[in-house]
Amino acid sequence: MLLFIPASLKPGQMVDGWRVVKALGSGSFGAVYLVEKEGQRFALKMAMHRASSGDAEQSDARLMREMVCLAQVSGHPNIVRTYAHGRWNDATRGWLYVVEDYVEGYTLGEWMEKMHPTAHEVVALFVKLASALAHVHARGVFHRDLKLSNILVRASDGEPFLLDFGVGSYAQAPELTDSPLPPGTRRYRSPEATKFLREHGEESEARYAFRATDDVYALGICLYDLLTVARPWSESPAMFLGGRLELPAPHSLNPRVPAALGAAVLHFVARDPEKRAPMAEVMKRELAALLPEVGVAWREPFHVPKPPIQLAPEAPSSALSQDEPAPVARPGLANTRGAFVVALAVLVGGLMLWHFMTPSESRPALQQALVTPSSARQEAPASKPPVPPPAPAMTPPEVASPVSAPEPKESPPVKRAPAPMSSPPAPSAGKPRPLAVSQGWPSVQWGGFLKTCAGLTAAAALQLGCPGAQVRPEPAECPEAARRAMFNRKKDGGLAMEREATVPFWVDARQKGMGDFGVYREGPVTGEVYTDEVTALPKGTLLSGYLWTGNKDRLLARYTEARLPNGQRVPVCIELGDRNESGWPTLEEESKPGEIVTRRNLAGIAVERWR
């Protein structure tokens, strides 16, 4: 048999009829690949060593254990399935591989950072996870390594999946460790397991009896971290969980968490197992009882999302050196400076309104001169393509595979290299040219100005013409480029939309839901079309725009760019509207200036003029 390393498979190579597409990750236990067969995609795991190699990690036996666990718990829609297994490239002595579902999506921590879900959405997701865990326990299996990185959320529909049963246990499972505790991650270890390790860690024959309450605790910590850590994938939790103290209530650490949800989580992570939810089925029922809850706290993200604005680099600090004397104010300059500041404020405010209302392709190069230091201004070559704007937050990931979480691990079954949460690569030059291209709003050039606005008082922001200071923008003509892109015939490079066409969409792609209510605050926003009712803007089209919420009786939104599912970016003028008498969306009573509550699924109107 030729020398072979499982982590060295190349794209296009065949493994018993499965064609390797690309590597998804590898570690000391095994390697994971995206493979394809008969037009369908799967994840193929291959043990790093053969059964006869004698490796201390027993990677062959661990992958066999995962296969047995998955076979026993098959049938639940939120647990990955297996499709095939074998030994390659020798039927009796080769490397064991297992073919499983390929879930294109995010780890649970990534999902939190990208989607900024509401309390209601998180509860709905964990009801499914608790149901899956109850299904696992009912078949005599324990997962024993539940954590944020071992739960995937599918990008297409938000369905969660349990995976990685490599350290799972079942009746009569062979012993694979010589330590008191099974391999796992310390943060998710139950207090009773931690106590057992302290008391019996030096005993070579001691083995901890894993129970359902251990898995309940681990899944509860996953929920606890989502509620209390704003960036659970990128940043490790600040609080170490050693099992010696009761955890503080989630709503005491994050006031946005509804108290009823915080109390339920405390029942799942109670230090005393006798006070903890005794089984996953109880966890499922307690969470399901929270789904009918209403109120603003359940309908808004419990971590304030950062606006997706790429800030321009700040100018060098002009702070005085300690060795230089401070300038002395001279009489007669105060009024001159004041008049200059007012004039500058008027100029900047006018420029910002012009920038917002004018398509990017018709703006002169003066914009760049206004925000670029004179020493850095250079004429770009005519052949150099414009830099594309940042992709919306909802863009699906390029690599959707199980990835490692940032927390330290203790011999997980299959280690995988973290995949960056990046956007897909830009279309190549050989692809069809988009109908029209717009940089959207706000553009990169205005990032520094918006950052300045964020740091000003309300009065100063109003004086400078910052967008947050406007109750509503003025009516204006839709830019010519957007009107051509929307209403021209397809043979003329347009979308062939009807004037005043109604476009159903989610106002904010981070707050999806039919009939549910969302909470909206002023700032840039990305909407998402959810039907194929308008063929020119099919389902999945992303709409980039801006929300104004300064008037408690009205939510105003203008979307200036559409990103079609095929990647084309088209300038548009779509204004939020409704079919009621006023023409504006109906708002809920909880609405107040700066925080508007209304339905998530609304509609926009393709307009020739902003009203």
MARPAGU-716595 format. One record per residue (C-alpha): x, y, z; residue number from 0; residue in three letters. Coordinates in steps of 0.25 Angstrom, whole numbers. Each point is the difference from the previous one (the first is absolute). Example, Ala and Ser with C-alpha at 12.3 -4.5 7.8 and 13.67 -1.06 7.14 Angstrom:
// MARPAGU-716595
      px      py      pz   resi   resn
      49     -18      31      0    Ala
       6      14      -2      1    Ser
***
This chain:
// MARPAGU-716595
      px      py      pz   resi   resn
       0       0       0      0    Met
       5      14      -4      1    Leu
       4      10      11      2    Leu
     -13       9       2      3    Phe
      -4      11       9      4    Ile
     -15       2       1      5    Pro
       2      15       1      6    Ala
       7       0     -14      7    Ser
     -12      -3      -9      8    Leu
      -1      10     -12      9    Lys
     -12       6      -7     10    Pro
      -5     -10     -11     11    Gly
       6     -12       7     12    Gln
     -10     -12       2     13    Met
      -3      -8      13     14    Val
      -8     -12      -4     15    Asp
      -8       8     -10     16    Gly
      -1      13       8     17    Trp
       7      12      -7     18    Arg
       8       9      10     19    Val
      -5      15      -2     20    Val
       9       6      10     21    Lys
       5      -2      14     22    Ala
      -8       5      12     23    Leu
      10      -2      11     24    Gly
       9     -10       7     25    Ser
       7      -3      13     26    Gly
       6     -11       8     27    Ser
     -12      -9       0     28    Phe
      -5       1     -15     29    Gly
      -2       9     -12     30    Ala
     -14       5      -6     31    Val
      -2       2     -15     32    Tyr
     -12       6      -8     33    Leu
      -3     -11     -10     34    Val
      -9      -2     -12     35    Glu
      -7     -12      -6     36    Lys
     -11       0     -10     37    Glu
      -2      15       1     38    Gly
      -2       0      15     39    Gln
      10       5      11     40    Arg
       4      -6      13     41    Phe
      10       0      11     42    Ala
      10     -11       0     43    Leu
       8      -2      13     44    Lys
      12      -9      -1     45    Met
       7      -5      13     46    Ala
      15       5       0     47    Met
       5     -14       3     48    His
      -3     -14      -3     49    Arg
      -6     -10      10     50    Ala
      14      -8       0     51    Ser
       8      13       2     52    Ser
       0      -1      15     53    Gly
      -2      15       1     54    Asp
      -2       5      14     55    Ala
     -12       9      -4     56    Glu
      -7     -12      -6     57    Gln
      -6       8     -11     58    Ser
      -5     -12      -7     59    Asp
      -8      -5      12     60    Ala
      -5      14       2     61    Arg
      -6       2     -14     62    Leu
      -6     -14       2     63    Met
      -7       5      12     64    Arg
      -5      12      -6     65    Glu
      -6      -9     -12     66    Met
      -7      -9      10     67    Val
      -5      12       8     68    Cys
      -6       6     -12     69    Leu
      -6     -13      -5     70    Ala
      -7      -1      14     71    Gln
      -6      14       0     72    Val
      -4       1     -15     73    Ser
     -13       5      -4     74    Gly
      -1      14       7     75    His
       0      12      -9     76    Pro
      10       7       8     77    Asn
      11     -10       1     78    Ile
      10      -3     -12     79    Val
      -2     -13      -7     80    Arg
      10     -10      -5     81    Thr
      -1      -5     -14     82    Tyr
      12     -10      -2     83    Ala
      13      -5       6     84    His
      12      -8      -4     85    Gly
      15      -2       0     86    Arg
       8       7     -10     87    Trp
       9      -4      -7     88    Asn
       0     -15       5     89    Asp
     -13      -6       4     90    Ala
       5      -7      12     91    Thr
      12       8       5     92    Arg
      -3      14      -6     93    Gly
      -3      13       6     94    Trp
     -15       1       5     95    Leu
      -9      11      -5     96    Tyr
     -14       4       2     97    Val
      -9       8      -9     98    Val
     -10       9       7     99    Glu
      -9      12      -3    100    Asp
       7      13      -5    101    Tyr
      -6      11       7    102    Val
       2      13      -7    103    Glu
      -1      11      11    104    Gly
       7       5      13    105    Tyr
       4      -5      13    106    Thr
      -9       5      11    107    Leu
      10      10       4    108    Gly
       1       5     -14    109    Glu
     -15       1      -1    110    Trp
      -1       9      12    111    Met
      10       9      -6    112    Glu
      -5       1     -14    113    Lys
     -16       0       2    114    Met
      -1       7      14    115    His
     -13      -8       3    116    Pro
     -11       4       9    117    Thr
      -3      -7      13    118    Ala
     -12      -7      -7    119    His
       9      -5     -11    120    Glu
      10      -6       9    121    Val
     -11      -7       9    122    Val
      -6      -6     -13    123    Ala
      14      -5      -4    124    Leu
       3      -6      13    125    Phe
     -14      -7       1    126    Val
       5      -8     -12    127    Lys
      14      -3       6    128    Leu
      -7      -4      13    129    Ala
      -9      -9      -8    130    Ser
      12      -6      -7    131    Ala
       7      -3      13    132    Leu
     -12      -6       6    133    Ala
      -1      -9     -13    134    His
      15      -4       3    135    Val
      -2      -3      14    136    His
     -13      -8      -3    137    Ala
       9     -10      -8    138    Arg
      10      -2      11    139    Gly
      11      10      -6    140    Val
       7      11       7    141    Phe
       7      11      -9    142    His
      10       4      11    143    Arg
       6      11      -8    144    Asp
     -11      10      -2    145    Leu
       6      14      -3    146    Lys
      -2      12     -10    147    Leu
       9      -6     -10    148    Ser
      -7     -13       0    149    Asn
     -13       6      -4    150    Ile
      -3       5     -14    151    Leu
     -11       9      -5    152    Val
      -3      -2     -15    153    Arg
       1      14      -8    154    Ala
     -12      -3      -9    155    Ser
     -11      -2      11    156    Asp
       6       2      13    157    Gly
      -1     -15       4    158    Glu
       9      -4      11    159    Pro
       8     -14       0    160    Phe
       7      -8      11    161    Leu
      13      -6      -5    162    Leu
      13      -6       4    163    Asp
      -3     -12       8    164    Phe
      14      -5       1    165    Gly
       1       0      15    166    Val
     -14      -4       1    167    Gly
      -4     -12       9    168    Ser
     -10     -11      -1    169    Tyr
      -3     -13       7    170    Ala
      12     -10      -1    171    Gln
       8      10      -7    172    Ala
      15      -3       1    173    Pro
       9       7       9    174    Glu
       9      10      -7    175    Leu
       6       9      11    176    Thr
       9      -3      12    177    Asp
      -5      13       7    178    Ser
     -11       2      10    179    Pro
      -8       9     -10    180    Leu
      -3      -2     -15    181    Pro
       7      10      -9    182    Pro
      -7      13      -1    183    Gly
       0      15       2    184    Thr
       2       5      14    185    Arg
     -10      12      -1    186    Arg
     -11     -10      -3    187    Tyr
       3     -10      11    188    Arg
     -10      -1      11    189    Ser
       3       4      14    190    Pro
      -2     -15       5    191    Glu
      10      -4     -11    192    Ala
      10      10       4    193    Thr
      -2      -4      15    194    Lys
       3     -14      -4    195    Phe
      13       3      -7    196    Leu
       5       8      12    197    Arg
      -3     -12      10    198    Glu
       4     -11      -9    199    His
       9       5     -10    200    Gly
      12      -8       5    201    Glu
      -7     -13       0    202    Glu
       3      -8     -12    203    Ser
     -12      -8       0    204    Glu
     -10      11       3    205    Ala
     -11       2     -11    206    Arg
     -10      11       1    207    Tyr
     -15      -5      -3    208    Ala
      -5      10     -10    209    Phe
     -15       3       1    210    Arg
     -10       7      -8    211    Ala
       1      12      10    212    Thr
      14       2      -5    213    Asp
      -4       2     -15    214    Asp
     -12       9       5    215    Val
      11       9       7    216    Tyr
       9       1     -12    217    Ala
     -12       4      -9    218    Leu
      -4       9      11    219    Gly
      13       7       0    220    Ile
       0       1     -15    221    Cys
     -13       8       2    222    Leu
       5       8      12    223    Tyr
      12       4      -9    224    Asp
      -9       5     -11    225    Leu
      -8       9       9    226    Leu
      12       6       7    227    Thr
      12       0     -10    228    Val
      -2       9     -12    229    Ala
      11      -6      -8    230    Arg
       0     -15       5    231    Pro
       8      -5     -13    232    Trp
      10      11       0    233    Ser
       2       3      15    234    Glu
       2     -10      11    235    Ser
     -10       2      12    236    Pro
       6       8      11    237    Ala
      -6      -8      11    238    Met
       7     -13       3    239    Phe
     -10     -11       4    240    Leu
       6      -9      11    241    Gly
     -12      -6       6    242    Gly
       2       6      14    243    Arg
     -10      12      -1    244    Leu
     -13       2      -5    245    Glu
       0       8     -13    246    Leu
      -6      14       0    247    Pro
     -14       1      -7    248    Ala
       2       3     -15    249    Pro
      -9      12       1    250    His
       8       6      11    251    Ser
      12       0     -10    252    Leu
      -8       4     -12    253    Asn
     -12       8       3    254    Pro
      -6      -3     -14    255    Arg
      -2     -14       4    256    Val
     -15      -2       4    257    Pro
       0      -4      15    258    Ala
      -9     -13      -3    259    Ala
      11      -5     -10    260    Leu
      11       3      10    261    Gly
      -7      -8      11    262    Ala
      -2     -12      -9    263    Ala
      15       0      -4    264    Val
       4       0      15    265    Leu
      -9     -13       1    266    His
       9      -6     -11    267    Phe
      13       4       6    268    Val
      -3      -2      15    269    Ala
      13      -4       8    270    Arg
      -8     -10       7    271    Asp
      -4     -11     -10    272    Pro
     -12      -3       9    273    Glu
      -5      14      -3    274    Lys
       3      -1     -14    275    Arg
     -10      -4     -11    276    Ala
       1     -15       1    277    Pro
      -1      -3     -15    278    Met
       1       7     -13    279    Ala
     -15      -3      -2    280    Glu
      -3      10      12    281    Val
       9      10      -6    282    Met
      -7      -1     -13    283    Lys
     -14       2       7    284    Arg
       5      12       8    285    Glu
       5       7     -12    286    Leu
     -12      -3      -8    287    Ala
      -9       6      11    288    Ala
       8      13      -3    289    Leu
      -3       1     -15    290    Leu
     -14       7       2    291    Pro
       7      11       8    292    Glu
      -3      14      -6    293    Val
       6      14       2    294    Gly
      12       8      -5    295    Val
      10      -8       8    296    Ala
      -3     -13      -8    297    Trp
       0       7     -14    298    Arg
      13       8       0    299    Glu
      15      -6       0    300    Pro
       5      -1      14    301    Phe
      14       4      -5    302    His
       0      14      -7    303    Val
       6      -3     -14    304    Pro
      11       9      -5    305    Lys
      -4       8     -12    306    Pro
       6      -6     -13    307    Pro
       8      12      -3    308    Ile
      15       0      -5    309    Gln
       6      11       7    310    Leu
      11       9      -7    311    Ala
      13       0       7    312    Pro
       1      12      10    313    Glu
       9      11      -2    314    Ala
      13       1       8    315    Pro
      -2       5      14    316    Ser
       2      15       1    317    Ser
       2       0      15    318    Ala
      11       9       5    319    Leu
      13      -5       6    320    Ser
       2       2      14    321    Gln
      13       8      -3    322    Asp
      -9      10      -9    323    Glu
      -7      11       7    324    Pro
     -15       1      -2    325    Ala
      -5      11     -10    326    Pro
      -5      12       6    327    Val
     -14       5      -4    328    Ala
       1      13      -7    329    Arg
     -12      10       1    330    Pro
      -8       2     -13    331    Gly
       2     -14      -5    332    Leu
     -11      -7       8    333    Ala
     -11       6      -9    334    Asn
       8      -3     -13    335    Thr
       2     -14       4    336    Arg
     -15      -2       4    337    Gly
      -4       5     -14    338    Ala
       9      -9      -7    339    Phe
      -5     -12       8    340    Val
     -15       3      -4    341    Val
       4       2     -14    342    Ala
       8     -13       0    343    Leu
     -12      -7       6    344    Ala
     -10       5     -11    345    Val
      10      -4     -10    346    Leu
       2     -14       5    347    Val
     -15      -2       3    348    Gly
      -3       4     -15    349    Gly
      11      -9      -5    350    Leu
      -6     -12       8    351    Met
     -14       2      -5    352    Leu
       6       1     -15    353    Trp
       8     -13       3    354    His
     -12      -7       4    355    Phe
      -9       4     -11    356    Met
       9      -2     -11    357    Thr
       5     -13      -7    358    Pro
      14      -3       2    359    Ser
       3      -1     -15    360    Glu
      -4      15      -1    361    Ser
       8       5      11    362    Arg
      13       8      -4    363    Pro
      13      -3       6    364    Ala
      -1      11      10    365    Leu
      -6     -10      10    366    Gln
      14      -7       1    367    Gln
       7      13       1    368    Ala
      -9       5      12    369    Leu
       4     -13       8    370    Val
      14      -3      -5    371    Thr
      12       7       6    372    Pro
       7       8     -11    373    Ser
      13      -8       1    374    Ser
      -8     -13      -3    375    Ala
      -8       5     -12    376    Arg
       4      -7     -13    377    Gln
      -7      -1     -13    378    Glu
      -4     -15      -2    379    Ala
       3      -6     -13    380    Pro
     -12       0      -9    381    Ala
       0     -16      -1    382    Ser
       0      -2      15    383    Lys
     -14      -5       4    384    Pro
      -7       7      11    385    Pro
       1      -7      14    386    Val
     -13      -7       3    387    Pro
      -7       4      13    388    Pro
       0      -9      12    389    Pro
     -10     -12      -2    390    Ala
     -13       0       8    391    Pro
       0      -7      14    392    Ala
      -9     -11      -6    393    Met
      10      -5     -10    394    Thr
       1     -15       1    395    Pro
      14      -6       4    396    Pro
       9      -5     -10    397    Glu
       4     -12       9    398    Val
     -11      -5       8    399    Ala
       5     -11       8    400    Ser
       2      -4      15    401    Pro
      11       9       5    402    Val
       8       1      13    403    Ser
      -5      10      11    404    Ala
      10       9       6    405    Pro
      -1      -7      14    406    Glu
      11      -9       4    407    Pro
      -3     -15      -3    408    Lys
       3     -13       7    409    Glu
       2     -10     -11    410    Ser
     -12       2      -9    411    Pro
      -4     -11      -9    412    Pro
       4       7     -13    413    Val
       8      13       1    414    Lys
      -3      10     -12    415    Arg
       7      13      -4    416    Ala
      -9      12       2    417    Pro
      -6       6     -12    418    Ala
      -1      15      -1    419    Pro
     -14       6      -1    420    Met
       3       6     -14    421    Ser
      -8       4     -12    422    Ser
       1      -8     -13    423    Pro
      10       5      -9    424    Pro
      -4      11     -10    425    Ala
      -5      -4     -14    426    Pro
      11      -3     -10    427    Ser
       2       9     -12    428    Ala
      -5     -11      -9    429    Gly
     -14       1       6    430    Lys
     -12       8      -6    431    Pro
       1      14       3    432    Arg
     -11       5      10    433    Pro
     -11       8      -4    434    Leu
       5      12       7    435    Ala
       9       2      12    436    Val
      -2       9      12    437    Ser
       9       2      12    438    Gln
     -13       0       9    439    Gly
      -1       8      12    440    Trp
       8       4       9    441    Pro
      12      -1      -9    442    Ser
      14      -3       6    443    Val
       4      15      -2    444    Gln
     -11       4      10    445    Trp
       5      -9      11    446    Gly
       8      10       7    447    Gly
     -11      10       0    448    Phe
     -10     -10       5    449    Leu
      10      -3      11    450    Lys
       1      14       4    451    Thr
     -15       1       0    452    Cys
      -1     -11      10    453    Ala
       9       7      10    454    Gly
      -7      13       0    455    Leu
     -12       5       8    456    Thr
     -13       1      -6    457    Ala
       1      15      -2    458    Ala
      13      -1      -6    459    Ala
      -4     -11      -9    460    Ala
     -12       8      -5    461    Leu
       9      12      -3    462    Gln
       9      -9      -8    463    Leu
     -11      -6      -8    464    Gly
       2     -14       5    465    Cys
     -10     -10      -5    466    Pro
      -5      -4      14    467    Gly
      -4      14       3    468    Ala
     -11       0     -11    469    Gln
     -14      -4       3    470    Val
      -2      -3     -15    471    Arg
       8       4     -12    472    Pro
      -6       9     -10    473    Glu
      -8      -4     -13    474    Pro
       9      -1     -12    475    Ala
       1      -6     -14    476    Glu
       5     -14      -1    477    Cys
      14       0      -7    478    Pro
      -1      -3     -15    479    Glu
       9     -12       1    480    Ala
      -9      -7      10    481    Ala
     -12       3      -9    482    Arg
       6      -5     -12    483    Arg
       5     -13       7    484    Ala
     -14      -2       6    485    Met
     -10       4     -11    486    Phe
       8      -2     -13    487    Asn
      -3     -12      -9    488    Arg
      10     -12       2    489    Lys
       5       2     -14    490    Lys
       4      14       4    491    Asp
       7      -5      12    492    Gly
     -11       2      10    493    Gly
      -8      -9      10    494    Leu
     -13       3      -7    495    Ala
      -8       3      13    496    Met
     -13       7       0    497    Glu
      -1      14       6    498    Arg
      -5      -1      14    499    Glu
       2     -15       0    500    Ala
      -2      -6      14    501    Thr
      13      -8       5    502    Val
      -3      -9      13    503    Pro
      12      -1       9    504    Phe
       5       0      14    505    Trp
       4      14       4    506    Val
      12      -5       7    507    Asp
       7     -14      -4    508    Ala
       4      -2      14    509    Arg
     -14       0       5    510    Gln
      -8     -10      -9    511    Lys
     -14      -5       3    512    Gly
     -13      -1      -6    513    Met
     -10       8       9    514    Gly
      10       2      11    515    Asp
       4      14       4    516    Phe
      13       6       0    517    Gly
       7      12       7    518    Val
       7      10      -9    519    Tyr
      10      11       3    520    Arg
       6      10      -9    521    Glu
      11      -3      -9    522    Gly
       5      -8     -12    523    Pro
      -8     -13      -3    524    Val
      -1     -12      -9    525    Thr
     -13      -5      -4    526    Gly
      -3     -13      -7    527    Glu
     -11      -4     -10    528    Val
      -7     -13       5    529    Tyr
      -9      -3     -12    530    Thr
       1      -1     -15    531    Asp
     -12       9      -2    532    Glu
       9      10      -7    533    Val
       8      -8     -11    534    Thr
      10      12      -2    535    Ala
       4      -1      15    536    Leu
      -1     -15       3    537    Pro
       0      -7      14    538    Lys
      13       2       7    539    Gly
       2      14      -6    540    Thr
       7       9      11    541    Leu
      -4      15       0    542    Leu
      10      10       6    543    Ser
      -6      13       6    544    Gly
      -2       8      12    545    Tyr
     -11       1      11    546    Leu
      -5      13       7    547    Trp
      -7      -2      13    548    Thr
       0      14       6    549    Gly
     -15       1      -1    550    Asn
      -8      -9       9    551    Lys
     -12      -1     -10    552    Asp
       8      -4     -12    553    Arg
      11      -9      -5    554    Leu
       7       5     -12    555    Leu
       9      -8      -8    556    Ala
       7       2     -14    557    Arg
       8     -11      -7    558    Tyr
       9       4     -10    559    Thr
       7     -12      -5    560    Glu
      -5     -15      -3    561    Ala
      10     -11       0    562    Arg
      -6     -11      -8    563    Leu
       2     -15       3    564    Pro
      10      -1     -11    565    Asn
       9      10       6    566    Gly
      -4      12      -9    567    Gln
      -2      14       7    568    Arg
     -10       9      -6    569    Val
      -4      14       5    570    Pro
     -14       1       4    571    Val
     -10       9       6    572    Cys
      -9      -8       9    573    Ile
      -8       7      11    574    Glu
      -6      -7      12    575    Leu
     -15       1      -2    576    Gly
     -13      -7       4    577    Asp
     -14      -2      -6    578    Arg
      -7       7      12    579    Asn
      -7      14      -2    580    Glu
      13       8       5    581    Ser
       9      -8      -9    582    Gly
      10      -2      11    583    Trp
       2     -13       8    584    Pro
      -9      -2      12    585    Thr
       8       2      13    586    Leu
      -2      -7      14    587    Glu
      -4       8      12    588    Glu
      14      -3       6    589    Glu
       7       9     -10    590    Ser
       7      12       4    591    Lys
       9      10      -7    592    Pro
      13      -7      -4    593    Gly
      -6     -14       3    594    Glu
     -11      -5      -9    595    Ile
      -8     -13       1    596    Val
      -7      -5     -12    597    Thr
      -2     -13      -8    598    Arg
      13      -6      -6    599    Arg
      -6      -4     -13    600    Asn
      -4      13      -7    601    Leu
       0       5     -14    602    Ala
       7      11      -8    603    Gly
      -4       7     -12    604    Ile
       9       3     -12    605    Ala
      -1      15      -2    606    Val
       5      11     -10    607    Glu
       0      10      11    608    Arg
       2      -1      15    609    Trp
     -12       5       8    610    Arg
***
